[in-house]
Amino acid sequence: MLGQILLSLTAVLIALGAVLYPTLNLFGLFRSPISLNNDDCVTIPGLEACEEGWVNRQLGMAYLACSDIHSRGLWVPSMDRYNATALPDMSTDHITLLSLTAPYEHRVLKITGLPQEAHGIWTHGMRAWQDPTDPKALTLFLVSHRPPLDRSSVMKVGANSVVEVFQTRAGEDEVRWVRTVKHDLIRTPNTLTPVGPMSFYVSNDHATKLQWMRELMTTWLTPKSEIIYCDVSGPENDCKVAADGLIFPNGLALGPKNGLIYNAPTYRGGVQIWKRNEDNTLTLVDDIQIPYSFDNLHTDLETGHIYANALAQGIYFPSATTAEGVASGVKCGTETFKIVQSSDGKHTAERVFADYGGKVNAVTTSAPFGNKILFTGLATPNVVICTIK
């Protein structure tokens, strides 16, 4: 009898290990630290908790969506941080303009016209559309996770997430609110990529706003998340499902030369590549199998290459992105992969950077410009720029 019990227990443990090992490996539990191109880096202080942004070498500037480390520990809906009652009435999050030339000066931009009901911006993903006929005319698209008006109801209703649209001219001191995009399909937005002056794709990282099993569902059970397409050029917000059945669709990027949409399914690993159809739905055309959990994707506007930010030790990312974790020095390694499309249409991935907490830590964005990469993150204390050799 005891032998049968031990055999049964062994079988259960083997089966459990077979299920858990791929996920734990994906999130870096068994990954050994390495170093690559991390010996020529500059730290830029005063740029805290800038989760994402838009970098343009030709303009010589970057627009960053920033917060503060303390707030990130309280309010990140994609990570089930819902302490809305501890947040200030008016958000202190902001958009920062950073010069890409030394000494890397930066300033917070004034936001004008934003409705009072928004209580400021509550930053997550952000990208820009550059007018092809007037390169200094920019439209910023920002994922904003507004807390519910009744903060105490947050565990019943979740975040009141929207996409805020602003316009500015490169180098100006302000951004002007144009529109708030609120739609039932924009449920759990993470990041976005504009494909026109008033159109974009946005990723829903979870199937539901609130559910005690949603992380388990996202990781191991039936995938249900989507990429949404929105055209907001008319009086109504016109949104529809572009691709569904996805596992935590996170980073998005538009290939500037091939028009393809790149997506990082964080809980599945690798990078998926989609073709845009005439009706703006998406068809999967390539799937790069890289055994890493990726966050944001960024485009080299000059070469067309895509840079994918890997959470090389993603298992430590939650603890490394709280005020306590940052203060105590919890490490979460970062690797960056460059994705290149060859003349025959095939994609390949090359590791171009690796650092495990020495120069950068818990990074969510690896944005290229020239021979450099700008690193920043959800709860990083600074921005770091490294030269790639």
C-alpha positions in Angstrom: 0.0 0.0 0.0 2.8 2.4 1.0 4.6 1.6 -2.3 1.5 2.4 -4.3 1.1 5.7 -2.5 4.7 6.7 -3.1 4.4 5.7 -6.8 1.2 7.8 -7.1 2.8 10.7 -5.3 5.9 10.5 -7.6 3.7 10.5 -10.6 1.8 13.5 -9.4 5.1 15.4 -8.7 6.5 14.5 -12.1 3.3 15.7 -13.8 3.3 18.9 -11.8 6.9 19.5 -12.6 6.2 19.0 -16.3 3.6 21.7 -16.1 5.5 24.1 -13.9 9.0 23.8 -15.4 8.4 25.6 -18.7 6.8 28.6 -17.0 9.5 28.8 -14.3 12.1 28.6 -17.0 10.4 31.2 -19.1 10.5 33.6 -16.2 14.1 33.0 -15.5 14.2 30.9 -12.3 17.0 28.7 -13.8 18.7 31.3 -15.9 22.3 32.2 -15.3 23.3 35.9 -15.4 25.4 37.1 -18.3 26.8 40.4 -19.4 26.7 42.0 -22.9 27.2 45.6 -24.0 26.7 46.9 -20.5 30.1 48.5 -20.0 29.4 51.9 -21.6 26.3 53.2 -19.8 25.2 56.6 -18.6 22.6 57.0 -15.8 20.2 59.9 -16.0 18.8 60.8 -12.6 15.4 62.4 -12.0 13.4 60.1 -14.4 11.6 57.8 -12.0 9.1 55.0 -12.9 8.9 55.8 -16.6 7.3 52.6 -17.8 7.4 53.3 -21.5 7.8 56.0 -24.1 8.6 57.0 -27.6 12.2 57.7 -28.8 13.1 59.5 -32.0 16.7 60.0 -33.0 16.0 62.3 -35.8 14.2 64.7 -33.5 16.8 64.0 -30.8 14.2 63.5 -28.1 12.2 61.0 -26.1 8.7 61.3 -24.6 8.3 59.2 -21.4 5.3 58.2 -19.4 6.4 58.6 -15.8 5.1 58.1 -12.2 6.9 57.5 -8.9 8.1 54.3 -7.3 5.8 54.5 -4.3 2.7 54.9 -6.5 3.7 51.9 -8.7 3.6 49.8 -5.6 0.0 50.9 -5.0 -1.6 51.1 -8.4 -0.7 48.8 -11.4 -3.9 47.1 -12.6 -2.0 44.7 -14.8 -0.2 43.3 -11.8 -3.3 43.2 -9.5 -2.2 46.3 -7.5 -5.5 48.0 -6.7 -4.8 50.1 -3.6 -6.9 53.0 -5.0 -7.8 54.5 -1.7 -4.1 55.2 -0.9 -3.7 57.2 -4.1 -3.8 61.0 -4.1 -7.0 62.6 -5.5 -5.1 64.1 -8.4 -2.5 62.0 -10.0 1.2 63.1 -9.9 2.0 61.0 -13.0 3.4 63.0 -15.9 4.9 63.1 -19.4 8.5 64.0 -19.5 10.5 65.2 -22.5 14.1 64.0 -22.6 16.9 65.3 -24.9 18.9 62.4 -26.4 22.2 64.3 -26.4 24.4 64.9 -23.4 23.9 66.3 -20.8 20.5 64.7 -21.3 18.3 67.5 -20.0 14.7 66.8 -19.3 11.5 68.5 -18.2 8.0 67.7 -17.3 5.4 68.8 -19.9 2.3 70.8 -19.0 -0.9 69.0 -19.8 -3.7 71.3 -21.0 -7.4 70.7 -21.6 -7.6 67.3 -19.8 -11.1 67.0 -18.3 -11.2 67.4 -14.5 -13.0 64.0 -14.2 -9.8 62.3 -15.2 -8.0 63.5 -12.1 -4.8 63.6 -14.1 -3.1 60.9 -16.1 -2.4 57.4 -14.6 0.4 56.2 -16.8 1.2 52.9 -18.4 2.0 52.4 -22.1 2.6 55.4 -24.4 3.5 55.9 -28.1 3.5 58.7 -30.6 2.3 59.2 -34.2 4.5 61.4 -36.3 2.9 63.3 -39.1 4.7 62.1 -42.3 4.2 65.5 -43.9 5.2 67.5 -40.8 7.7 65.5 -38.7 7.4 67.9 -35.7 3.6 67.4 -35.4 3.1 64.6 -32.9 0.0 62.8 -31.6 0.6 61.0 -28.3 -1.5 58.0 -27.3 -1.4 57.2 -23.6 -2.9 54.3 -21.7 -4.3 55.8 -18.5 -5.7 53.6 -15.7 -8.0 55.9 -13.9 -9.2 54.7 -10.5 -13.0 54.5 -10.2 -14.7 57.6 -8.9 -15.7 55.7 -5.8 -12.2 54.5 -4.8 -13.6 52.1 -2.3 -15.4 50.1 -5.0 -12.2 49.2 -6.9 -12.3 45.5 -6.0 -15.8 45.3 -7.4 -15.4 47.3 -10.6 -11.6 47.5 -11.3 -9.8 50.3 -13.0 -11.6 52.8 -15.3 -8.9 52.4 -18.0 -8.9 54.6 -21.1 -6.6 55.9 -23.8 -5.9 59.6 -23.7 -4.9 61.3 -26.9 -2.7 64.5 -26.9 -1.2 66.6 -29.6 2.0 68.6 -29.4 4.9 69.9 -31.6 8.4 68.4 -31.0 10.1 70.4 -28.3 7.1 72.3 -27.0 6.6 72.6 -23.3 3.0 71.3 -23.3 0.7 68.6 -24.7 -2.9 69.4 -25.5 -5.6 67.0 -24.7 -7.6 66.0 -27.8 -9.8 63.0 -26.8 -10.4 60.3 -24.3 -11.0 56.9 -25.9 -13.2 54.9 -23.6 -14.7 51.7 -25.0 -16.0 48.4 -23.6 -13.4 46.5 -25.6 -10.6 48.5 -24.0 -10.8 46.5 -20.9 -7.3 45.8 -19.5 -5.1 47.9 -21.8 -1.4 47.5 -21.5 0.3 49.3 -24.4 -0.5 50.4 -27.9 0.9 51.3 -31.2 -0.6 54.0 -33.4 -1.0 53.2 -37.1 -2.5 56.6 -38.2 -3.1 60.1 -36.8 -6.2 58.8 -35.0 -6.0 55.0 -35.1 -4.2 52.5 -33.0 -3.9 48.9 -31.9 -4.0 48.3 -28.1 -3.3 45.1 -26.1 -5.6 43.8 -23.4 -3.3 41.9 -21.1 -6.0 40.1 -19.2 -9.4 38.6 -20.1 -11.1 40.2 -17.1 -10.6 43.3 -15.0 -11.1 41.4 -11.8 -11.2 37.7 -11.0 -9.3 35.7 -8.4 -8.3 33.1 -10.9 -7.3 35.5 -13.7 -3.5 35.0 -13.4 -4.0 31.2 -13.4 -6.3 31.5 -16.4 -3.8 33.7 -18.2 -0.9 31.4 -17.5 -2.2 27.9 -17.9 -5.8 27.8 -18.9 -7.7 28.9 -22.0 -6.2 32.1 -23.4 -8.8 34.8 -23.9 -7.1 38.1 -24.2 -7.1 40.2 -27.4 -5.5 42.9 -29.4 -8.0 45.7 -30.2 -8.1 48.0 -33.2 -9.6 51.5 -32.7 -10.3 54.3 -35.2 -11.2 57.4 -33.4 -11.2 59.8 -36.3 -15.0 60.2 -36.2 -17.4 61.3 -33.6 -17.6 57.9 -32.0 -14.9 55.6 -30.7 -14.9 52.7 -33.3 -13.1 49.7 -31.8 -13.1 46.0 -32.7 -11.2 42.8 -31.9 -8.3 42.5 -34.2 -6.9 39.2 -32.8 -8.1 37.1 -29.9 -7.3 33.9 -28.0 -3.9 35.4 -26.9 -1.9 34.8 -23.7 -1.1 38.1 -22.0 -0.6 40.2 -25.1 1.8 42.9 -24.0 4.2 44.9 -26.1 3.2 46.2 -29.5 5.2 47.7 -32.3 4.5 48.7 -35.9 7.2 47.8 -38.4 7.9 51.1 -40.1 9.1 49.5 -43.4 7.0 46.3 -43.6 3.7 47.5 -41.9 3.6 44.4 -39.8 2.4 44.4 -36.2 4.7 42.8 -33.6 3.4 41.6 -30.2 5.0 40.1 -27.1 2.7 37.5 -25.4 4.4 37.9 -22.0 3.2 34.7 -20.3 3.8 32.5 -23.4 7.2 33.9 -24.4 8.6 34.8 -27.8 7.3 37.4 -30.3 4.4 37.0 -32.6 4.2 38.8 -36.0 0.9 39.8 -37.6 -0.2 41.1 -41.0 -2.8 43.8 -41.2 -5.9 42.9 -43.2 -8.0 45.4 -45.2 -10.5 45.5 -42.3 -7.7 46.0 -39.8 -8.0 42.6 -38.2 -4.7 40.7 -37.8 -3.5 37.4 -39.3 -0.5 35.6 -37.7 2.3 35.3 -40.2 5.3 34.4 -38.0 6.1 33.3 -34.5 9.6 33.7 -33.1 10.3 31.1 -30.5 12.6 32.7 -27.9 12.3 31.2 -24.4 12.0 34.5 -22.6 9.2 36.6 -21.2 9.1 39.9 -23.1 7.5 43.2 -22.1 7.6 46.2 -24.4 8.7 46.2 -28.1 10.3 49.2 -29.7 11.1 50.1 -33.3 14.3 51.4 -34.8 12.7 53.9 -37.1 15.8 54.0 -39.4 16.5 50.3 -39.9 13.0 48.9 -39.2 14.4 46.4 -36.7 12.3 45.6 -33.6 13.9 45.7 -30.1 12.3 43.3 -27.6 12.8 43.9 -23.9 13.1 40.5 -22.0 12.3 40.2 -18.4 15.2 37.7 -18.0 14.4 37.1 -14.4 10.7 38.0 -14.5 10.0 35.8 -11.5 11.6 38.6 -9.4 9.9 41.4 -11.3 6.9 41.9 -8.9 9.2 42.3 -5.8 11.7 44.5 -7.7 9.0 47.0 -8.6 7.8 48.0 -5.2 9.3 50.8 -3.1 10.5 48.2 -0.6 12.1 46.1 -3.4 13.8 49.0 -5.0 15.2 50.2 -1.6 16.5 46.7 -0.7 18.0 46.1 -4.1 16.0 43.2 -5.4 17.5 42.2 -8.7 15.6 41.4 -11.9 17.9 40.8 -15.0 17.3 42.4 -18.4 18.2 41.2 -21.9 17.4 42.9 -25.2 16.9 41.1 -28.5 17.0 42.7 -31.9 14.5 41.2 -34.4 15.5 41.5 -38.0 13.4 40.6 -41.1 15.6 39.3 -44.0 14.9 39.8 -47.7 13.0 36.5 -47.9 10.6 37.7 -45.2 12.0 35.4 -42.4 12.7 36.9 -39.0 15.7 36.2 -36.8 16.5 37.3 -33.2 19.9 38.4 -31.9 20.7 39.2 -28.3 22.3 42.7 -28.2 22.3 43.5 -24.5 22.3 41.7 -21.1 22.7 43.0 -17.6 21.5 41.4 -14.4 21.1 44.4 -12.0 24.5 46.0 -12.3 23.7 48.8 -14.6 19.9 48.4 -15.2 17.3 46.6 -13.2 13.7 45.5 -13.7 13.6 47.3 -17.0 10.4 47.2 -19.1 11.6 49.3 -22.1 14.6 49.0 -24.4 14.2 51.7 -27.0 16.9 52.0 -29.6 18.3 55.2 -31.2 21.4 54.9 -33.4 24.0 52.8 -31.6 22.4 53.3 -28.2 19.5 51.9 -26.2 17.4 53.8 -23.7 16.4 51.7 -20.7 13.6 52.5 -18.4 11.0 50.7 -16.4 7.8 50.5 -14.4 9.5 51.3 -11.1 13.1 52.2 -12.1 14.7 55.1 -10.2 16.5 56.4 -13.3 16.8 56.2 -17.0 20.0 54.5 -18.3 21.4 54.9 -21.8 24.0 52.3 -23.0 26.1 52.2 -26.2 25.9 49.0 -28.2 29.1 47.9 -29.9 
